[in-house]
Amino acid sequence: MAELEGPEFGKADFVLLDEVTMEHFMENLRLRFGDEGRGGMGEVGMGEAEGRIYTYIGEVVVAVNPYRALELYGPSVVEQYRGRELYERPPHLFALADAAYKAMKRRAKDTCIVISGESGAGKTEASKYIMQYIAAITNPTQRAEVERVKNVLLKSNCVLEAFGNAKTNRNDNSSRFGKYMDINFDFKGDPTGGHIHNYLLEKSRVLQQQPGERNFHSFYQLLLGAPEALLSSLHLQRDPSAYCYTQQGTEGSAGINDVDGYRAVEEAMAVIGFTPEEVGAVRRILAAILHLGNVRFVVEGEVAALEAVEQLAVLAQLTGTTPEQLRQALLARTVATGGGELIEKGHSPTEAAYGRDACAKAIYERLFGWIVGRINASITARGYDVRQHGKNTVIGVLDIYGFEIFDTNSFEQFCINYCNEKLQQLFIELILRQEQAEYQREGITWQNIEYFSNEPIVELVEQPHRGILALLDEACLAVGTVTDALFLANMDARLGHHPHYSSRKLCPTDKTMEFDRDFRIKHYAGDVT
């Protein structure tokens, strides 16, 4: 592969722009990336026709997603960035990863790389390349334990993507959970272990998806990639459309190879250390969720009954329970009377269906949590003696959900966008406010820059006793039936004056809000209804 040399297009660092406006910013991105006639699709630095997908803003790297695989990450490129200072080479993720690694090693201080952007911006791929780079530049002595840790760290991505990613309309491999990964290093700078924290798994996706989207990859990999004998033992058909929870995702998946995905996950789980029994249990749980989604209820007298009783035997086998226990769990609930007496009350068909779906979501969420915990058990730093080896330092990589605006925005999108709002607030605090404060402390001549503060938006969501989350808690704790309409009326009364909040009832002439129950939050990245 060619060296990353040659002519630069536009400004390699936005700090060098003569005039900082949105128009000049976008024009510089276009100059560097190139239009369709000029490329934007080759190896960086190989001639005038190729684009540059990375540009600096000081120590920040801005990335343009080319939506194709580029040969920018091979061993020769790793060597070009290993040990170099940030501006010695053209802008690249590797330069940022190397700077974080050097800062951690030289100062013996923890560092963190934050990856943010809209859904589909390429955050997950960026986090994988950062991990690959750190793995490539560490440990020239090839100690067996260090190699094992690096392999597990890299293979964990494959497993987490299978169970936590899904096809959306913006991205065939969209992360439907947030991930913060700590990589621990010893005093020599070798990785000794790590830890993964997961956030906000979009468990509602188990039940339903928007048109053109799919459930989590794991279900399709099992149905389309598993051997016939395994499918037979799980009582499954090789047809996603046969199951309620996956039938919406059978169209438009030409670019996804679930058969290869199944094999890759099997191999990755073996490398991480999952036993055959554990892998088998994971497959049985996925099958149980698929079968659970096909359970139907009918009215029998005044309560619900199962439409097909024979489904109980299959579910009982897969979940390690008895058919009677399952029947009881699906059709009834136990309530406490005022005197403390426990009585059993039968569900209506609607209540039973709601309980079935809540159970499926809870099972998948616990499965995902268990998988993350199992990976953590394999990559935790083993036998590290601080007295003998010195302080254990950490590089953190945060790959969180991108900002999302869909046609129908659920509670998950509310949480995701709130999370991004907090991330933006942190970015403003670290990059703008602290930098300017440092210039003023050091007496450097500086024209103060006015910037948008998103604190009011964060407060709209999280302010104690007054924010949306507090009002939602209040509504959920209320005695009696709480409806969407009552909750919305309370928000309108308490938040109607807020500049970043509006609703259909407050703005009846706003035609973009179609329904009486619609409300809107004006986020930094766009308005979300």
Secondary structure in CASP SS format (residue, H / E / C, confidence):
PFRMAT SS
TARGET T0000
AUTHOR 0000-0000-0000
METHOD secondary structure of the structure
MODEL  1
M C 1.00
A C 1.00
E C 1.00
L C 1.00
E C 1.00
G C 1.00
P C 1.00
E C 1.00
F C 1.00
G C 1.00
K C 1.00
A C 1.00
D E 1.00
F H 1.00
V H 1.00
L H 1.00
L C 1.00
D C 1.00
E C 1.00
V C 1.00
T C 1.00
M H 1.00
E H 1.00
H H 1.00
F H 1.00
M H 1.00
E H 1.00
N H 1.00
L H 1.00
R H 1.00
L H 1.00
R H 1.00
F H 1.00
G C 1.00
D C 1.00
E C 1.00
G C 1.00
R C 1.00
G C 1.00
G C 1.00
M C 1.00
G C 1.00
E C 1.00
V C 1.00
G C 1.00
M C 1.00
G C 1.00
E C 1.00
A C 1.00
E C 1.00
G C 1.00
R C 1.00
I C 1.00
Y E 1.00
T E 1.00
Y E 1.00
I E 1.00
G C 1.00
E C 1.00
V E 1.00
V E 1.00
V E 1.00
A E 1.00
V C 1.00
N C 1.00
P C 1.00
Y C 1.00
R C 1.00
A C 1.00
L C 1.00
E C 1.00
L C 1.00
Y C 1.00
G C 1.00
P H 1.00
S H 1.00
V H 1.00
V H 1.00
E H 1.00
Q H 1.00
Y H 1.00
R C 1.00
G C 1.00
R C 1.00
E C 1.00
L C 1.00
Y C 1.00
E C 1.00
R C 1.00
P C 1.00
P C 1.00
H C 1.00
L H 1.00
F H 1.00
A H 1.00
L H 1.00
A H 1.00
D H 1.00
A H 1.00
A H 1.00
Y H 1.00
K H 1.00
A H 1.00
M H 1.00
K H 1.00
R H 1.00
R H 1.00
A C 1.00
K C 1.00
D C 1.00
T E 1.00
C E 1.00
I E 1.00
V E 1.00
I E 1.00
S C 1.00
G C 1.00
E E 1.00
S C 1.00
G C 1.00
A C 1.00
G C 1.00
K H 1.00
T H 1.00
E H 1.00
A H 1.00
S H 1.00
K H 1.00
Y H 1.00
I H 1.00
M H 1.00
Q H 1.00
Y H 1.00
I H 1.00
A H 1.00
A H 1.00
I H 1.00
T C 1.00
N C 1.00
P C 1.00
T C 1.00
Q C 1.00
R C 1.00
A H 1.00
E H 1.00
V H 1.00
E H 1.00
R H 1.00
V H 1.00
K H 1.00
N H 1.00
V H 1.00
L H 1.00
L H 1.00
K H 1.00
S H 1.00
N H 1.00
C H 1.00
V H 1.00
L H 1.00
E H 1.00
A H 1.00
F H 1.00
G H 1.00
N E 1.00
A E 1.00
K C 1.00
T C 1.00
N C 1.00
R C 1.00
N C 1.00
D C 1.00
N C 1.00
S E 1.00
S E 1.00
R C 1.00
F C 1.00
G E 1.00
K E 1.00
Y E 1.00
M E 1.00
D E 1.00
I E 1.00
N E 1.00
F E 1.00
D C 1.00
F C 1.00
K C 1.00
G C 1.00
D C 1.00
P E 1.00
T E 1.00
G E 1.00
G E 1.00
H E 1.00
I E 1.00
H E 1.00
N E 1.00
Y E 1.00
L C 1.00
L C 1.00
E C 1.00
K H 1.00
S H 1.00
R H 1.00
V H 1.00
L C 1.00
Q C 1.00
Q C 1.00
Q C 1.00
P C 1.00
G C 1.00
E C 1.00
R C 1.00
N C 1.00
F E 1.00
H H 1.00
S H 1.00
F H 1.00
Y H 1.00
Q H 1.00
L H 1.00
L H 1.00
L H 1.00
G H 1.00
A C 1.00
P C 1.00
E H 1.00
A H 1.00
L H 1.00
L H 1.00
S H 1.00
S H 1.00
L C 1.00
H C 1.00
L C 1.00
Q C 1.00
R C 1.00
D C 1.00
P H 1.00
S H 1.00
A H 1.00
Y C 1.00
C C 1.00
Y C 1.00
T C 1.00
Q H 1.00
Q H 1.00
G H 1.00
T C 1.00
E C 1.00
G C 1.00
S C 1.00
A C 1.00
G C 1.00
I C 1.00
N C 1.00
D H 1.00
V H 1.00
D H 1.00
G H 1.00
Y H 1.00
R H 1.00
A H 1.00
V H 1.00
E H 1.00
E H 1.00
A H 1.00
M H 1.00
A H 1.00
V H 1.00
I H 1.00
G C 1.00
F C 1.00
T C 1.00
P H 1.00
E H 1.00
E H 1.00
V H 1.00
G H 1.00
A H 1.00
V H 1.00
R H 1.00
R H 1.00
I H 1.00
L H 1.00
A H 1.00
A H 1.00
I H 1.00
L H 1.00
H H 1.00
L H 1.00
G H 1.00
N C 1.00
V C 1.00
R C 1.00
F E 1.00
V E 1.00
V E 1.00
E E 1.00
G C 1.00
E C 1.00
V E 1.00
A E 1.00
A E 1.00
L E 1.00
E C 1.00
A C 1.00
V C 1.00
E C 1.00
Q H 1.00
L H 1.00
A H 1.00
V H 1.00
L H 1.00
A H 1.00
Q H 1.00
L H 1.00
T H 1.00
G C 1.00
T C 1.00
T C 1.00
P H 1.00
E H 1.00
Q H 1.00
L H 1.00
R H 1.00
Q H 1.00
A H 1.00
L H 1.00
L H 1.00
A E 1.00
R E 1.00
T E 1.00
V E 1.00
A E 1.00
T C 1.00
G C 1.00
G C 1.00
G C 1.00
E C 1.00
L E 1.00
I E 1.00
E E 1.00
K E 1.00
G E 1.00
H C 1.00
S C 1.00
P H 1.00
T H 1.00
E H 1.00
A H 1.00
A H 1.00
Y H 1.00
G H 1.00
R H 1.00
D H 1.00
A H 1.00
C H 1.00
A H 1.00
K H 1.00
A H 1.00
I H 1.00
Y H 1.00
E H 1.00
R H 1.00
L H 1.00
F H 1.00
G H 1.00
W H 1.00
I H 1.00
V H 1.00
G H 1.00
R H 1.00
I H 1.00
N H 1.00
A H 1.00
S H 1.00
I H 1.00
T C 1.00
A C 1.00
R C 1.00
G C 1.00
Y C 1.00
D C 1.00
V H 1.00
R H 1.00
Q H 1.00
H H 1.00
G C 1.00
K C 1.00
N C 1.00
T E 1.00
V E 1.00
I E 1.00
G E 1.00
V E 1.00
L E 1.00
D E 1.00
I C 1.00
Y C 1.00
G C 1.00
F E 1.00
E C 1.00
I C 1.00
F C 1.00
D C 1.00
T C 1.00
N C 1.00
S C 1.00
F H 1.00
E H 1.00
Q H 1.00
F H 1.00
C H 1.00
I H 1.00
N H 1.00
Y H 1.00
C H 1.00
N H 1.00
E H 1.00
K H 1.00
L H 1.00
Q H 1.00
Q H 1.00
L H 1.00
F H 1.00
I H 1.00
E H 1.00
L H 1.00
I H 1.00
L H 1.00
R H 1.00
Q H 1.00
E H 1.00
Q H 1.00
A H 1.00
E H 1.00
Y H 1.00
Q H 1.00
R H 1.00
E C 1.00
G C 1.00
I C 1.00
T C 1.00
W C 1.00
Q C 1.00
N C 1.00
I C 1.00
E C 1.00
Y C 1.00
F C 1.00
S C 1.00
N C 1.00
E H 1.00
P H 1.00
I H 1.00
V H 1.00
E H 1.00
L H 1.00
V H 1.00
E H 1.00
Q C 1.00
P C 1.00
H C 1.00
R C 1.00
G C 1.00
I H 1.00
L H 1.00
A H 1.00
L H 1.00
L H 1.00
D H 1.00
E H 1.00
A H 1.00
C H 1.00
L H 1.00
A C 1.00
V C 1.00
G C 1.00
T C 1.00
V C 1.00
T C 1.00
D H 1.00
A H 1.00
L H 1.00
F H 1.00
L H 1.00
A H 1.00
N H 1.00
M H 1.00
D H 1.00
A H 1.00
R H 1.00
L H 1.00
G C 1.00
H C 1.00
H C 1.00
P C 1.00
H C 1.00
Y E 1.00
S E 1.00
S E 1.00
R C 1.00
K C 1.00
L C 1.00
C C 1.00
P C 1.00
T C 1.00
D C 1.00
K C 1.00
T C 1.00
M C 1.00
E C 1.00
F C 1.00
D C 1.00
R C 1.00
D C 1.00
F E 1.00
R E 1.00
I E 1.00
K E 1.00
H E 1.00
Y C 1.00
A C 1.00
G E 1.00
D E 1.00
V E 1.00
T C 1.00
END
